[in-house]
C-alpha cells in the first residue's frame, strides 16, 4: 500500500512537470523502476516493455538537456531490463554486455537513418523532375508510378528491419515450436507508410493445437517490442 501511494506521488510529479524535461527525467526513471520490479516479481512481458519505454523516454530527455542523470546511468537501466527479460523468459543467464546492447541499438538506428536519407533523396528527385501544376497525362502516370515505387520500397524496408529483429530474437529465444509468419498491419500493410510510420504487426503460427507452446510467440512479441522501443522513437501512451 505504501509503495502504491509512493508511485501515485511520482505520477503526480510527472503530470505537474508538464513539458519541463528536467523534472520529467527522475519521475520517468522512478516509474520505470516500479514497472521493472513488478515484472521481476510476477513475470509479465507487458511490464518489461513499459519499464523499457519509460527508461527510453527518460534517455531522450536527458540527452536533449544534458541532465545531471546522465546517459550512461539510464543506459544501464535499459540494459538491466533487457537482461532481466531474457533471464525470466529465455533462462538466458550468460548475460549480455552493455556494449553488445548499445551496438545492437546503434546498428538499428543507423539502418533507419540511412534508409530515411535515401528515401528523402528519391522523393526530392521526383519532386524536382515533375511540376505538378503543369503535367500531361503521361507525365502524371510516370510521376504516380515513381511515387508508388517509393512506397513499395518503404514497405520492403520495414520487412527487412523486422526480419533482422526476429533473427536476433530467435538467436536468444531458441528455435520456434512451429512455422510462423509475421504480417504487417496498418499503413505498412496498405503500402502507405512513410519511413517514420509506426510499426504494427501480428504473429500467425501454423499449429492449431499449439497448446502451451504458444508462450514462445507471446515472448517473441514482447521481445520485438523491446527492440523497437530501444530505437528511442516510441511515444509514451497517456496511460501505461
N, C-alpha and C positions, 0 to 999 in steps of 0.2 A: 504494500500500500504506500509506504514511504517513497519507494522508487518511482511508482506511478505518479505521485504528487510532484516529485522532483522533475520528472520528464514533462509534466504539464507546465511547470515553470519555464523549462527550456523552450518548449513550443511557443509559449507566450513571448519569450525573449526574441525568438526568431521572427514572430509576427511584428513585434514592436520595432525590430531593426529596420523594417521597410526595405529600402534599397541601399542601406549602409552595409557595404561588403565587409568592413572591418568588424562589425558586430555580428554579421551573419556567420562568419567562419567558425568561431568557437561553438556556437549553437548547433550548427550543422554537424560538427565533429562529435558533439555530445550525443546527438540523436543517432548518429551512425554507430557509436559505441553501444548504445542501448539496443539497437536492432541486431548488431553482431552478437551481443551477449545472448539475446533471445534465440538467435539462430544456432548458437553452440549448445544452449541448454536443451532446447527442443528442436532437433534438426528440421529446418524449413528453408527451402530454396528461395522463397519469396523474401524472407528476412535478410538473407545474404545479399540479394540484389538491391534491396532497399538501403542496407548499410553501404554498399558499394556506390550507389547513386549519390548518397549524402556525402560520402568522402570525396567523390569526384567533383561534386558541386562546390565543396569547400576548397578543393585544389585549384579550380578555375578562378575562384575569387581571391585566393591567397596570391596567386601569380599576378593577377591584374593590379593589385595594390601593394605588393611586396610586404605581405602581412608578417607580423612577428612569429606567428606559427608558420614555419617555412614549408617549402615544397617537400623536402626530404622527410619531415615528420609525417606529413599527410600520406606520402607515398608508402611509408612503412605500414600505415593502417590499411591501405589498399592491398598491399602485399599480404598482410595478415589475413584479410578477408578471403583473398584468393586461396591461400594455403589452407585455411580452416575449411573452406568449401570442399577442396579436394580431399582433405583428411576425412571429413564427415561422409561424403558421398562416394568417393573413389578409394577410400582407405589408402590414399597415397601419402605415406609418411616419409618419403625420400626427401621431401622439401623442394622448394623451387626458390631460387635466389632472387634478390631484388633486381639484379642485372638482367636475368632471364625475362622477368615480367616486364621490366622497362623496355628492353629491346623488342619484345613482342608488341607492346603498345606502340612504340615508336614506328615499327615497321608497318603496322596497320594505318597509322596516321599518315605516314609518308606515301603509302599506296593511294589513299584517298586524295591527298594534296596533289599528287602527280596527275591522277585521273581528272580531277577538277580543273587543273591548269590546262590539260589537253582539250577538255570539252569547251572551256571558255574560248580557247584559241579557235576551235572549229566553229563555234557559234559566231564569234566576231568575224571570221572569214565569210561565213554565209551572209551575215548582215551587210558586209561591205560589198558583196557581189550583186545584191539584189535590192532594188529600190521598190519597196512595197507599194508606193504611191503610183508607180507607173510601170506595171508589169503586163506583159502579154499573157495569154492563157498558157502557152507553152512554158514561159518563164515561171509562172505561178506553179505549174506542175513540178518543174525541176526543183524549185525552192521547197515545196512541200515534201518532195522525196528526200532531199538532203536533211531537212529537219527530222523527218521520220527516221532516217538512219542514225541521227544523234540519239534520239530516244531509245532506239533499239540497242545501241551500244551502251547506253547508260544502264539499261536492264542487264546486259551482259556483264557490266562492271560489278553490279550487285551480286550476280550469280558467282562470279569469280571470288569476290570478297567472302561471301558466305561459305563457299567451298573450302577456302583456306581456313576459316574459323572452325568449321566442322572437323576438318582433318586434325587440327590442333586439339580439339576436344576429345576426339576418338583416341588420340595418342595417350591421353591421360585416363580416359574412362574405360578403355579396352574395346574389344570388338562388340558391335551391337548384337542383340539377340535374334534379330531377323532383318530382312531387307527393309529399307525405308526410303522415303523421299521427303525433301523439304520443298514446299511450294511457296512462292511469293504471294503476298496479299496486297491490297490497296493499290497505290499508284504504280508500284513496281510491276505488279501483275498486269495492270492495264497498259503498260508501256507509256506511262505519263510522268514518270519520276524525273526529278532533277538530281544532280549529284549531291544535293543536300537534303533529300527527302528522308522521311522516317523509314526505317527498315521493319517491315511487318512480314511475318512468315508463319507457316503451320507445318507440323511434322505428321506425315502419314506413314503408318507401319503396315507391313503386309500380312502379319499373322493375326487372324481374327480371334485365336484362342491364346493370346499372349499372356494373360494372367498377370501375375506379379512382376513379370519381366518388363512390363510397361514402365516401371520405375526408371529404367535406363533412359527412356526418352524424356521423362519428366526432368531428370537431372541434366540431360543434354540441353534441354530447353533453357534451364536456368543458367547453365554454363555459357551458352551462347549469349544470353542477356548480359552476363558479367563482362564478356569480351566487348560487346557493343557499348556498354556503359563506359568502359575504360577508354573509349575513343574521346570521351570528355565533351560530347555534344548532346547528351540526353538532358532534356528539360525536366525538372522535378515536377511531378503532378501536385495538384493542390492538396490532395490527401494521400499520404503514404500508407 
